[in-house]
Amino acid sequence: MPAENTAPFLDAVARELGEAALDRGEAERSAYGRHTLPGPDLPPPGIIYPGSTEDVQAVVRLANQYRVPLFPISAGWNLGIGSRAAMNAGQVVVALGRRMNKVVEVNDDLSYVVVEPGVSFNTMYDELNRRGSKLMMSPTAGPPDGSVLGNAIDKGGGAGPLASHFDNLCGMEVVLGNGDIIRTGDGGIDADAQPNWHVTKYSFGPALDGIFTQSNYGIVTRAGIWMMQRPPHIRMFFFTFPDDEDLAEIVDLIRPIKAAGVVPTQIRATNDLYLLSSQERHPRYDVATARAALSDGERAELRKKYGIGSWTVSGALYGPNDEALQPALDRLRKHFLASGKATYISHEEAAPRAIFHAAINSNSGRPAGSELAMLKWRPGEGAIWMTPGARLDGKLVNDLQRACRAVAADFGLEYMASFVCGARFARGIHAILYDRNDADETARADRCYRAICEVFLSRGVFVGRAPTLYQDYHQKQRAPEIVNACAAIKRALDPNGIIAPGRYGIS
Ligand SMILES: Cc1cc2nc3c(=O)[nH]c(=O)nc-3n(C[C@H](O)[C@H](O)[C@H](O)COP(=O)(O)OP(=O)(O)OC[C@H]3O[C@@H](n4cnc5c(N)ncnc54)[C@H](O)[C@@H]3O)c2cc1C
């Protein structure tokens, strides 16, 4: 696409939406190009702030006319995955969240809300409180200013029973790359009222919602998000296990308890450094030896300081009061303590300890952002999130952690992982934290990401959500037929390739 079209395109947008709806200044462009990944910053030629779905449609129409690529974001807090930066520096960022930030509906009876892209976890939480709503949301443990909608369509995950955010998204409004506006599900009927739009996913015909996740087929301008009725009483449980190799047993213990439905939340098994990195900075980063990963002895010292093990298992129970939850808690204690390795930490014991606050807050529906301090583990605030998943087989998951721990150490980096377990599958949330101001360390972080992904891939285990820098790399790891199918959908819905070309490897 010819770069010389960009300035006339931005002029045309200014004429149509008003000069205030766009920014071309150096400072703003540089802020929108910054990210935490091991590649250069990508300042866009401009940033557009549409105020309505019609504005978005107008921008898409002009982009088609001038053949200028767009990169839509909601709030742009995609830290460790690309932040607010586009796929490349030629793409104009469409920052929907700046002006499209209304909570359109809060339905306390049917337990859903309808939001525009700019509604953050924080604003949603405040709005529920302001209205005295009975609803409880599922926040992430990450940035509280992140977008509820943006996180869901990027298949983000949170806490509580509705942790799988895309599963709990119902009914979208989308501006396609060809400029059409569609409403998915029962929003698609040609009638004045669409009362079922946000309450059922099982509508007529193919379920199109999925194609707008982790893709580039359209710009989502509003969506329904399911929530739960706030439970009267919430009780977390924690079990710590002493050794790295305990993960095999942990996973095999979680599987039956999840399948039996005892715990409504997913159960997380989080390693020492993933938890510790939001409380501490790398203890000896300034000295010359910093290029080696923390030793086992140094890790053990930190664990002792915080009273945790190599792995911490956590989850939440919900109910009317303590007495009602006691039988489930007794069953969990018996189940995990029978291993002879676990130490139980009750909700009351955990509550005053900052290291457990992210889990307690997020499972209580409160966005807290305490994990963000992880970014300061090493100077330079480099961060890459890696999200391989694995079937819930203790031996397999433990083999993976052992292999990946060794790879991270080879590159002089720490192994930080949290396995989020359902009954069948665990998503492994891995953080590679590195000094982005140090070229050598940045190169090692990049090689480390790829090497760990190769380890997973060699065992048939693929990633889920991926940082922008690696999306094309991962798409090339898939069979050509699926890559072709993705490209064919792109051609059908966005024939001029206007929306985020290259996102998730789709052009
Ligand atoms: C310490 C830490 C902890 C974290 N914990 C979590 C966690 O617990 N769970 C989790 O899910 N993430 C987590 N993250 C990752 C990330 O920060 C969050 O997912 C964050 O919510 C993403 O930003 P956002 O919601 O503002 O989405 P955005 O940045 O707005 O959207 C994400 C991407 O989706 C696409 N997109 C967004 N909106 C639209 C739209 N309207 N139309 C079309 N495409 C669109 C864009 O490509 C965009 O880059 C964490 C990050 C850090 C640093």
The ligand as an SDF file (V2000), in Angstrom:
LIG
                    3D

 53 58  0  0  0  0  0  0  0  0999 V2000
    1.4750   -7.9520   34.5980 C   0  0  0  0  0  0  0  0  0  0  0  0
    0.4400   -8.2340   33.5520 C   0  0  0  0  0  0  0  0  0  0  0  0
   -0.5950   -9.0730   33.8560 C   0  0  0  0  0  0  0  0  0  0  0  0
   -1.5560   -9.3740   32.8800 C   0  0  0  0  0  0  0  0  0  0  0  0
   -2.5840  -10.1930   33.2220 N   0  0  0  0  0  0  0  0  0  0  0  0
   -3.5000  -10.5240   32.2960 C   0  0  0  0  0  0  0  0  0  0  0  0
   -4.5790  -11.3860   32.6340 C   0  0  0  0  0  0  0  0  0  0  0  0
   -4.7470  -11.8100   33.7900 O   0  0  0  0  0  0  0  0  0  0  0  0
   -5.4400  -11.7270   31.6390 N   0  0  0  0  0  0  0  0  0  0  0  0
   -5.3200  -11.2420   30.3870 C   0  0  0  0  0  0  0  0  0  0  0  0
   -6.1480  -11.5670   29.5430 O   0  0  0  0  0  0  0  0  0  0  0  0
   -4.3140  -10.4230   30.0550 N   0  0  0  0  0  0  0  0  0  0  0  0
   -3.4080  -10.0450   30.9600 C   0  0  0  0  0  0  0  0  0  0  0  0
   -2.3890   -9.1970   30.6040 N   0  0  0  0  0  0  0  0  0  0  0  0
   -2.2320   -8.8070   29.1800 C   0  0  0  0  0  0  0  0  0  0  0  0
   -2.9230   -7.4810   28.7490 C   0  0  0  0  0  0  0  0  0  0  0  0
   -2.3100   -6.3920   29.4120 O   0  0  0  0  0  0  0  0  0  0  0  0
   -4.4280   -7.4840   28.9960 C   0  0  0  0  0  0  0  0  0  0  0  0
   -5.0260   -8.5520   28.3110 O   0  0  0  0  0  0  0  0  0  0  0  0
   -5.1350   -6.1840   28.5700 C   0  0  0  0  0  0  0  0  0  0  0  0
   -6.4630   -6.2330   29.0430 O   0  0  0  0  0  0  0  0  0  0  0  0
   -5.1430   -5.9700   27.0410 C   0  0  0  0  0  0  0  0  0  0  0  0
   -5.3900   -4.6340   26.7510 O   0  0  0  0  0  0  0  0  0  0  0  0
   -6.8300   -4.0690   26.3570 P   0  0  0  0  0  0  0  0  0  0  0  0
   -7.8270   -4.8250   27.1430 O   0  0  0  0  0  0  0  0  0  0  0  0
   -6.7840   -2.5950   26.5440 O   0  0  0  0  0  0  0  0  0  0  0  0
   -7.0150   -4.4960   24.8680 O   0  0  0  0  0  0  0  0  0  0  0  0
   -6.5700   -3.7410   23.5350 P   0  0  0  0  0  0  0  0  0  0  0  0
   -5.1290   -3.4590   23.5740 O   0  0  0  0  0  0  0  0  0  0  0  0
   -7.4290   -2.6180   23.2380 O   0  0  0  0  0  0  0  0  0  0  0  0
   -6.9080   -4.9310   22.5430 O   0  0  0  0  0  0  0  0  0  0  0  0
   -6.0740   -6.0100   22.3480 C   0  0  0  0  0  0  0  0  0  0  0  0
   -5.8830   -6.2430   20.8680 C   0  0  0  0  0  0  0  0  0  0  0  0
   -7.1210   -6.6770   20.2830 O   0  0  0  0  0  0  0  0  0  0  0  0
   -7.3850   -6.0040   19.0450 C   0  0  0  0  0  0  0  0  0  0  0  0
   -8.5870   -5.1780   19.2280 N   0  0  0  0  0  0  0  0  0  0  0  0
   -8.8990   -4.5040   20.3610 C   0  0  0  0  0  0  0  0  0  0  0  0
  -10.0640   -3.9070   20.2240 N   0  0  0  0  0  0  0  0  0  0  0  0
  -10.5020   -4.1680   18.9870 C   0  0  0  0  0  0  0  0  0  0  0  0
  -11.6870   -3.8270   18.3090 C   0  0  0  0  0  0  0  0  0  0  0  0
  -12.6150   -3.0980   18.9050 N   0  0  0  0  0  0  0  0  0  0  0  0
  -11.8490   -4.2740   17.0550 N   0  0  0  0  0  0  0  0  0  0  0  0
  -10.9070   -5.0450   16.4810 C   0  0  0  0  0  0  0  0  0  0  0  0
   -9.7610   -5.4230   17.0870 N   0  0  0  0  0  0  0  0  0  0  0  0
   -9.5700   -4.9800   18.3340 C   0  0  0  0  0  0  0  0  0  0  0  0
   -6.1740   -5.1530   18.7500 C   0  0  0  0  0  0  0  0  0  0  0  0
   -5.2930   -5.8100   17.8920 O   0  0  0  0  0  0  0  0  0  0  0  0
   -5.5190   -4.9660   20.1070 C   0  0  0  0  0  0  0  0  0  0  0  0
   -4.1380   -4.8240   20.0120 O   0  0  0  0  0  0  0  0  0  0  0  0
   -1.4350   -8.8370   31.5690 C   0  0  0  0  0  0  0  0  0  0  0  0
   -0.3930   -7.9740   31.2760 C   0  0  0  0  0  0  0  0  0  0  0  0
    0.5420   -7.6660   32.2640 C   0  0  0  0  0  0  0  0  0  0  0  0
    1.6570   -6.7320   31.9220 C   0  0  0  0  0  0  0  0  0  0  0  0
  1  2  1  0
  2  3  1  0
  2 52  2  0
  3  4  2  0
  4  5  1  0
  4 50  1  0
  5  6  2  0
  6  7  1  0
  6 13  1  0
  7  8  2  0
  7  9  1  0
  9 10  1  0
 10 11  2  0
 10 12  1  0
 12 13  2  0
 13 14  1  0
 14 15  1  0
 14 50  1  0
 15 16  1  0
 16 17  1  0
 16 18  1  0
 18 19  1  0
 18 20  1  0
 20 21  1  0
 20 22  1  0
 22 23  1  0
 23 24  1  0
 24 25  2  0
 24 26  1  0
 24 27  1  0
 27 28  1  0
 28 29  2  0
 28 30  1  0
 28 31  1  0
 31 32  1  0
 32 33  1  0
 33 34  1  0
 33 48  1  0
 34 35  1  0
 35 36  1  0
 35 46  1  0
 36 37  1  0
 36 45  1  0
 37 38  2  0
 38 39  1  0
 39 40  1  0
 39 45  2  0
 40 41  1  0
 40 42  2  0
 42 43  1  0
 43 44  2  0
 44 45  1  0
 46 47  1  0
 46 48  1  0
 48 49  1  0
 50 51  2  0
 51 52  1  0
 52 53  1  0
M  END
$$$$
